[in-house]
Amino acid sequence: MTVIDSIIDPRAVIDPTARIAAGVTISPYAIIGADVEIGEGSWVGPHVVINGPCRIGKENNIFQFSSIGEAPQDKKYKGEPTLLEIGDRNVIREYCTFNRGTVQDKGTTRIGNDNWIMAYVHIAHDCVVGDNTIFANNTTLAGHVTIEDHVTLGGASLIHQFCVVGAHSFVGMGSAIAKDVPPFLMVSGQPAKPHGLNVEGLRRRGFSPEMIKLLRQAYKIVYRSGHTVAQALEMLRPLMSESEQVVQFADFVRDSGRGIVR
């Protein structure tokens, strides 16, 4: 075990192979397993269990009773040394469960930076979470899900395997996502349906009125015109020359693997 200027309670249990950076606090009864790396300035609460292989960045706060880096809940998993990677400055609240990846996919579950992840959230194997997201309590990601940057997931949101939730979108509480959610949208329901743009979220992040107006036009073409997706994408071409955000929206719709919420 490598420990440099860290505060480790003597009641914690730490594997000799763990690498603990400077300024890390590990609380009573936490268990840090083999091949775990924790970056400087992080705080690990009481009764947290972290198993490896797992790489945790700087200044993360992991609250009590969370299970981080446990084996994937996948019947195909046979003990392969897969990975969980967590970036910097994440808040991970009580009773969260994050699993490692599987060799059938990328082999890595990856969580980015500056995410606010509330209690009882489950992030399954091979998921990819971007930066600056908000996961409200009891949100559950099935395997192979991608959550892009600045997404907000309302409480008890359920995301089906292999779905992608696009950047700056908002998912209402209790929603069931079984298709891809294009960026900038607001969706809710079981199954989730689109309810316009996430206008308030876009304003808070500095999107200009002109940007929002162009995205509204793009949304109406895809969702209100009565055209097929292929026809709508063709109609988006003039707007794409005016806005990078419309290009992002159109590219997502075109490249969707599961089809978009409609």
One Martini backbone bead per residue (centre of mass of N, CA, C, O) as a GRO file, in nm:
protein
  262
    1MET     BB    1   0.095   0.037   0.024
    2THR     BB    2   0.034   0.374  -0.085
    3VAL     BB    3   0.107   0.650   0.144
    4ILE     BB    4   0.048   1.020   0.136
    5ASP     BB    5  -0.062   1.231   0.353
    6SER     BB    6  -0.292   1.068   0.495
    7ILE     BB    7  -0.626   0.993   0.630
    8ILE     BB    8  -0.639   0.692   0.821
    9ASP     BB    9  -0.832   0.486   0.964
   10PRO     BB   10  -0.766   0.208   1.161
   11ARG     BB   11  -1.056   0.066   1.075
   12ALA     BB   12  -0.956   0.032   0.811
   13VAL     BB   13  -0.935  -0.163   0.498
   14ILE     BB   14  -0.619  -0.221   0.321
   15ASP     BB   15  -0.467  -0.304   0.055
   16PRO     BB   16  -0.133  -0.329  -0.036
   17THR     BB   17  -0.197  -0.236  -0.353
   18ALA     BB   18  -0.288   0.024  -0.284
   19ARG     BB   19  -0.329   0.375  -0.406
   20ILE     BB   20  -0.264   0.660  -0.201
   21ALA     BB   21  -0.288   0.979  -0.203
   22ALA     BB   22  -0.271   1.287  -0.126
   23GLY     BB   23  -0.521   1.387   0.103
   24VAL     BB   24  -0.662   1.133   0.188
   25THR     BB   25  -0.977   1.015   0.318
   26ILE     BB   26  -1.038   0.738   0.548
   27SER     BB   27  -1.286   0.586   0.697
   28PRO     BB   28  -1.450   0.400   0.891
   29TYR     BB   29  -1.484   0.071   0.756
   30ALA     BB   30  -1.341   0.084   0.514
   31ILE     BB   31  -1.288  -0.084   0.187
   32ILE     BB   32  -0.977  -0.154   0.018
   33GLY     BB   33  -0.876  -0.303  -0.251
   34ALA     BB   34  -0.736  -0.437  -0.504
   35ASP     BB   35  -0.631  -0.225  -0.742
   36VAL     BB   36  -0.645   0.069  -0.609
   37GLU     BB   37  -0.703   0.418  -0.703
   38ILE     BB   38  -0.651   0.734  -0.521
   39GLY     BB   39  -0.685   1.058  -0.540
   40GLU     BB   40  -0.625   1.357  -0.446
   41GLY     BB   41  -0.851   1.479  -0.198
   42SER     BB   42  -1.014   1.246  -0.119
   43TRP     BB   43  -1.332   1.102   0.009
   44VAL     BB   44  -1.403   0.825   0.234
   45GLY     BB   45  -1.649   0.682   0.373
   46PRO     BB   46  -1.819   0.495   0.570
   47HIS     BB   47  -1.851   0.167   0.450
   48VAL     BB   48  -1.692   0.167   0.206
   49VAL     BB   49  -1.658  -0.016  -0.111
   50ILE     BB   50  -1.346  -0.086  -0.291
   51ASN     BB   51  -1.286  -0.235  -0.603
   52GLY     BB   52  -1.082  -0.409  -0.824
   53PRO     BB   53  -1.022  -0.251  -1.082
   54CYS     BB   54  -0.952   0.101  -0.982
   55ARG     BB   55  -0.999   0.453  -1.084
   56ILE     BB   56  -0.951   0.748  -0.887
   57GLY     BB   57  -0.953   1.064  -0.864
   58LYS     BB   58  -0.986   1.387  -0.774
   59GLU     BB   59  -1.190   1.516  -0.535
   60ASN     BB   60  -1.365   1.293  -0.415
   61ASN     BB   61  -1.700   1.206  -0.285
   62ILE     BB   62  -1.771   0.917  -0.079
   63PHE     BB   63  -2.032   0.781   0.058
   64GLN     BB   64  -2.190   0.586   0.255
   65PHE     BB   65  -2.232   0.248   0.142
   66SER     BB   66  -2.075   0.226  -0.103
   67SER     BB   67  -2.026   0.048  -0.427
   68ILE     BB   68  -1.702   0.025  -0.581
   69GLY     BB   69  -1.596  -0.190  -0.833
   70GLU     BB   70  -1.768  -0.417  -0.886
   71ALA     BB   71  -1.882  -0.675  -1.021
   72PRO     BB   72  -2.062  -0.761  -1.274
   73GLN     BB   73  -2.413  -0.805  -1.370
   74ASP     BB   74  -2.305  -1.080  -1.550
   75LYS     BB   75  -2.315  -1.402  -1.671
   76LYS     BB   76  -2.046  -1.371  -1.853
   77TYR     BB   77  -1.884  -1.333  -1.611
   78LYS     BB   78  -1.530  -1.474  -1.525
   79GLY     BB   79  -1.314  -1.272  -1.371
   80GLU     BB   80  -1.214  -1.049  -1.521
   81PRO     BB   81  -0.988  -0.758  -1.544
   82THR     BB   82  -1.172  -0.513  -1.503
   83LEU     BB   83  -1.298  -0.161  -1.515
   84LEU     BB   84  -1.295   0.144  -1.313
   85GLU     BB   85  -1.357   0.493  -1.398
   86ILE     BB   86  -1.284   0.800  -1.219
   87GLY     BB   87  -1.269   1.114  -1.193
   88ASP     BB   88  -1.325   1.445  -1.097
   89ARG     BB   89  -1.526   1.597  -0.860
   90ASN     BB   90  -1.715   1.389  -0.735
   91VAL     BB   91  -2.048   1.313  -0.619
   92ILE     BB   92  -2.116   1.028  -0.397
   93ARG     BB   93  -2.367   0.894  -0.257
   94GLU     BB   94  -2.555   0.694  -0.092
   95TYR     BB   95  -2.569   0.362  -0.205
   96CYS     BB   96  -2.392   0.330  -0.438
   97THR     BB   97  -2.354   0.144  -0.765
   98PHE     BB   98  -2.045   0.048  -0.928
   99ASN     BB   99  -1.944  -0.118  -1.215
  100ARG     BB  100  -1.765  -0.298  -1.403
  101GLY     BB  101  -1.671  -0.429  -1.681
  102THR     BB  102  -1.659  -0.606  -1.998
  103VAL     BB  103  -1.521  -0.804  -2.253
  104GLN     BB  104  -1.772  -0.766  -2.452
  105ASP     BB  105  -1.669  -0.482  -2.439
  106LYS     BB  106  -1.456  -0.239  -2.316
  107GLY     BB  107  -1.392  -0.315  -1.995
  108THR     BB  108  -1.522  -0.022  -1.915
  109THR     BB  109  -1.616   0.195  -1.667
  110ARG     BB  110  -1.714   0.548  -1.714
  111ILE     BB  111  -1.643   0.849  -1.522
  112GLY     BB  112  -1.620   1.167  -1.500
  113ASN     BB  113  -1.668   1.507  -1.427
  114ASP     BB  114  -1.861   1.684  -1.208
  115ASN     BB  115  -2.059   1.492  -1.062
  116TRP     BB  116  -2.406   1.446  -0.941
  117ILE     BB  117  -2.463   1.167  -0.721
  118MET     BB  118  -2.711   1.021  -0.581
  119ALA     BB  119  -2.885   0.816  -0.408
  120TYR     BB  120  -2.909   0.485  -0.527
  121VAL     BB  121  -2.724   0.463  -0.763
  122HIS     BB  122  -2.695   0.281  -1.079
  123ILE     BB  123  -2.393   0.161  -1.249
  124ALA     BB  124  -2.323  -0.030  -1.496
  125HIS     BB  125  -2.175  -0.204  -1.717
  126ASP     BB  126  -2.015  -0.010  -1.967
  127CYS     BB  127  -2.052   0.267  -1.888
  128VAL     BB  128  -2.094   0.623  -1.993
  129VAL     BB  129  -1.995   0.922  -1.826
  130GLY     BB  130  -1.969   1.236  -1.823
  131ASP     BB  131  -2.007   1.575  -1.759
  132ASN     BB  132  -2.209   1.753  -1.552
  133THR     BB  133  -2.403   1.570  -1.403
  134ILE     BB  134  -2.743   1.459  -1.292
  135PHE     BB  135  -2.839   1.222  -1.033
  136ALA     BB  136  -3.104   1.113  -0.904
  137ASN     BB  137  -3.259   0.925  -0.708
  138ASN     BB  138  -3.269   0.588  -0.823
  139THR     BB  139  -3.102   0.575  -1.059
  140THR     BB  140  -3.081   0.354  -1.361
  141LEU     BB  141  -2.822   0.178  -1.527
  142ALA     BB  142  -2.769  -0.014  -1.763
  143GLY     BB  143  -2.594  -0.163  -1.978
  144HIS     BB  144  -2.420   0.034  -2.214
  145VAL     BB  145  -2.452   0.325  -2.128
  146THR     BB  146  -2.493   0.673  -2.241
  147ILE     BB  147  -2.389   0.984  -2.082
  148GLU     BB  148  -2.379   1.293  -2.144
  149ASP     BB  149  -2.329   1.607  -2.110
  150HIS     BB  150  -2.544   1.782  -1.902
  151VAL     BB  151  -2.723   1.575  -1.767
  152THR     BB  152  -3.062   1.519  -1.641
  153LEU     BB  153  -3.181   1.288  -1.387
  154GLY     BB  154  -3.447   1.191  -1.256
  155GLY     BB  155  -3.603   1.032  -1.033
  156ALA     BB  156  -3.616   0.698  -1.114
  157SER     BB  157  -3.460   0.650  -1.357
  158LEU     BB  158  -3.470   0.442  -1.661
  159ILE     BB  159  -3.206   0.271  -1.846
  160HIS     BB  160  -3.152   0.108  -2.118
  161GLN     BB  161  -2.977  -0.079  -2.295
  162PHE     BB  162  -2.768   0.111  -2.517
  163CYS     BB  163  -2.835   0.384  -2.446
  164VAL     BB  164  -2.860   0.738  -2.539
  165VAL     BB  165  -2.791   1.050  -2.369
  166GLY     BB  166  -2.794   1.361  -2.453
  167ALA     BB  167  -2.685   1.658  -2.439
  168HIS     BB  168  -2.870   1.872  -2.233
  169SER     BB  169  -3.068   1.685  -2.112
  170PHE     BB  170  -3.405   1.596  -1.979
  171VAL     BB  171  -3.522   1.371  -1.721
  172GLY     BB  172  -3.789   1.273  -1.582
  173MET     BB  173  -3.940   1.147  -1.334
  174GLY     BB  174  -3.990   0.803  -1.375
  175SER     BB  175  -3.849   0.727  -1.629
  176ALA     BB  176  -3.849   0.531  -1.942
  177ILE     BB  177  -3.565   0.436  -2.131
  178ALA     BB  178  -3.561   0.280  -2.480
  179LYS     BB  179  -3.431   0.526  -2.622
  180ASP     BB  180  -3.287   0.771  -2.772
  181VAL     BB  181  -3.167   1.097  -2.659
  182PRO     BB  182  -3.149   1.383  -2.775
  183PRO     BB  183  -3.017   1.667  -2.767
  184PHE     BB  184  -3.189   1.923  -2.569
  185LEU     BB  185  -3.404   1.758  -2.435
  186MET     BB  186  -3.738   1.683  -2.306
  187VAL     BB  187  -3.826   1.400  -2.102
  188SER     BB  188  -4.113   1.171  -2.038
  189GLY     BB  189  -4.209   0.865  -1.914
  190GLN     BB  190  -4.398   0.537  -1.984
  191PRO     BB  191  -4.262   0.584  -2.212
  192ALA     BB  192  -4.064   0.812  -2.328
  193LYS     BB  193  -4.131   1.154  -2.421
  194PRO     BB  194  -4.136   1.436  -2.590
  195HIS     BB  195  -4.118   1.804  -2.449
  196GLY     BB  196  -3.905   1.946  -2.588
  197LEU     BB  197  -3.696   2.169  -2.476
  198ASN     BB  198  -3.424   2.251  -2.248
  199VAL     BB  199  -3.439   2.566  -2.191
  200GLU     BB  200  -3.345   2.627  -1.903
  201GLY     BB  201  -3.074   2.476  -1.925
  202LEU     BB  202  -2.961   2.642  -2.162
  203ARG     BB  203  -2.963   2.918  -2.026
  204ARG     BB  204  -2.775   2.842  -1.784
  205ARG     BB  205  -2.539   2.766  -2.016
  206GLY     BB  206  -2.545   3.018  -2.240
  207PHE     BB  207  -2.763   3.011  -2.439
  208SER     BB  208  -2.880   3.171  -2.689
  209PRO     BB  209  -3.163   3.277  -2.837
  210GLU     BB  210  -3.067   3.190  -3.120
  211MET     BB  211  -2.998   2.898  -3.059
  212ILE     BB  212  -3.278   2.816  -2.950
  213LYS     BB  213  -3.436   2.881  -3.207
  214LEU     BB  214  -3.293   2.674  -3.391
  215LEU     BB  215  -3.362   2.425  -3.215
  216ARG     BB  216  -3.665   2.451  -3.242
  217GLN     BB  217  -3.675   2.408  -3.543
  218ALA     BB  218  -3.546   2.129  -3.539
  219TYR     BB  219  -3.754   1.993  -3.360
  220LYS     BB  220  -4.003   2.040  -3.545
  221ILE     BB  221  -3.899   1.878  -3.785
  222VAL     BB  222  -3.874   1.601  -3.631
  223TYR     BB  223  -4.161   1.617  -3.436
  224ARG     BB  224  -4.395   1.808  -3.618
  225SER     BB  225  -4.402   1.741  -3.946
  226GLY     BB  226  -4.444   1.416  -4.026
  227HIS     BB  227  -4.175   1.306  -4.087
  228THR     BB  228  -3.927   1.135  -4.147
  229VAL     BB  229  -3.612   1.111  -4.052
  230ALA     BB  230  -3.488   1.144  -4.334
  231GLN     BB  231  -3.649   1.397  -4.412
  232ALA     BB  232  -3.566   1.575  -4.171
  233LEU     BB  233  -3.262   1.578  -4.226
  234GLU     BB  234  -3.285   1.726  -4.493
  235MET     BB  235  -3.430   1.983  -4.366
  236LEU     BB  236  -3.173   2.062  -4.177
  237ARG     BB  237  -2.944   2.175  -4.358
  238PRO     BB  238  -2.979   2.488  -4.341
  239LEU     BB  239  -2.935   2.499  -4.023
  240MET     BB  240  -2.646   2.375  -4.010
  241SER     BB  241  -2.504   2.640  -4.125
  242GLU     BB  242  -2.587   2.811  -3.842
  243SER     BB  243  -2.531   2.548  -3.638
  244GLU     BB  244  -2.362   2.334  -3.428
  245GLN     BB  245  -2.608   2.226  -3.267
  246VAL     BB  246  -2.763   2.116  -3.508
  247VAL     BB  247  -2.549   1.920  -3.593
  248GLN     BB  248  -2.552   1.756  -3.332
  249PHE     BB  249  -2.847   1.673  -3.353
  250ALA     BB  250  -2.840   1.539  -3.636
  251ASP     BB  251  -2.616   1.331  -3.583
  252PHE     BB  252  -2.761   1.179  -3.363
  253VAL     BB  253  -3.010   1.092  -3.523
  254ARG     BB  254  -2.854   0.942  -3.750
  255ASP     BB  255  -2.668   0.752  -3.534
  256SER     BB  256  -2.879   0.595  -3.409
  257GLY     BB  257  -2.917   0.265  -3.283
  258ARG     BB  258  -3.228   0.261  -3.138
  259GLY     BB  259  -3.354   0.508  -3.170
  260ILE     BB  260  -3.571   0.763  -3.113
  261VAL     BB  261  -3.761   0.940  -2.941
  262ARG     BB  262  -4.142   0.988  -3.014
   0.00000   0.00000   0.00000
